[in-house]
Amino acid sequence: MDLGNVRRRLAIAAARGEAWLITASFVWVAIYSYLINPRHTAGFYALYAQTTLRYLALLLGIPAFFVACRWIGFRVRETGRAAARWPSSDSSV
């Protein structure tokens, strides 16, 4: 089991998931501000972003990180087993 490979894939998957969520957040606020509810001030859209993006992150974060975890486990079959055993095999915790 190559834990270095698991950690590298986990870091890549987390970065991709975060980038996807940030991009989706910007796109959603842009769609809302230009198409759904235009003609407001920037402060209105900033408040809208602060209140609604937590729900958007929840709705989009679950599938995004599910796909990321599937990508980690699909590429190398041992990585799933290695990631599952890693916390229990770490003696420093």
N, C-alpha and C positions, 0 to 999 in steps of 0.2 A: 504494500500500500504506500503510495507516494503522497504524503501529506502536503508536500510543497506544491504538487499539482492541484490538490484540492484547494489550498489557500489561494493560489493564483487564479483559478477559475472562480472562486468565490468573490475575490476582489473585482474581477472583470464583470461578473454578473451584477454585483452591487452597483458598480459604476454605471453600467448600462441601464439598470433599473432606475437609478436616481436621475440620470440624464433624460430618460423617457418621461418620468414624472414632472420634471422641471419644464420640459418642452410642452407637454400636454397642458400644464398650468398656464403657460404664456399663451398658447393657442386658444384655450378656453376663454380667458379674459379678453383676448382680442376679438374673438367671435361675439362674445357678449357685448363688448363695447361698440363694435362697428355694425353688427347686424341685428341683435336682439333688442338692445336698449340703448340707442345712441343719444347724443345731445346732453350728456352730463359732464360734470367737472372731473378732473383727474382724481381728486380726493374721494369722490363717490366710488370710482372703480377700484381705488386702493382699498377702501373699506369692504367693497364687494369681494375682492380677492382674499382679504384676510378672513372673511366669514365663510366663504364657500369652498375654498381650496382644500380645507381639511377633509371635506366630504368627497371631493374629487380625488384626492390622494388615496382615500380609503377605497373608493370604487375602482380606481385604476391601479392602485398599488398591489392589491391582492392578485389580479391576473399577471401583472408585470413580474412580480417576484415568484409567482408560481412557475411561469415560463423560465425564469432564470434558474430556479432550482431544478427544473426538468432538464435544462441545458447542462447543468453541472453533472447530473446523474446519467444523462444519456451518452455523453461523450466517452466516459471511462466508467465501466461498471463498478470497479472497486472504489470509486470516489464516494459513492453513497455510503458504503459500509465504513470507509475510513472516516468520513465526516460524522457518522453516527457514533463511532467509537472514540473519536478524538477527545471529547471532554472527559470521558471516564478514564482514558489512558494517560491523561495529563496529571502528573503527580504534584505539580506546583499549585493546583487549584485548591 
